């Protein structure tokens, strides 16, 4: 970014401070670099809570019975990060629930931990997390990279989830 509402922006912190001082519903000019040229864009400042509503997914994805069994065995429920969390540099998905009988509880995961990766592949949305978890957990051990407060660590791999139709 080069300028916010005509004022030169020198840092990310300065940019966010300028946004916070701008009244809601005000239209501002934002000048950025694109392909080696300055381009001026128009933006309307909205309330953070309103932004959160606008960026939420359309709703939960329907999962098959076998997919639900995998999720139940691992025992993690996640939600997306808020716009404010992402704006502050957070990434991943937030653990919103741990089933006490699931593998996640036995690995010491907690509500509030952020899952950054599954098998070294970054996850940023709940649907992406569940898709990767289900694809991995029925085929192999599955590892997670987790952030708790400022500490990032790898969780001991979850055991492969065996579904009734996979039994030999």
Buried (B, 14 or more C-beta within 10 A) or exposed (E): BEBBBEEEBEEEEBBBEBBEEBEEEEEBEBBBEEEEEEEEEEBEBBEEEEBBEEEEEEEEEEBEEBBEBBBEBBBBBBBBBBBEBBBEEBBBBBBEEBBEEBBBBEBEBEEEBBBBBBBEEEBBBBBBBBBBBBBBBBEEEBBBBBBBEEEEEEBEBBBBBBBEEEEE
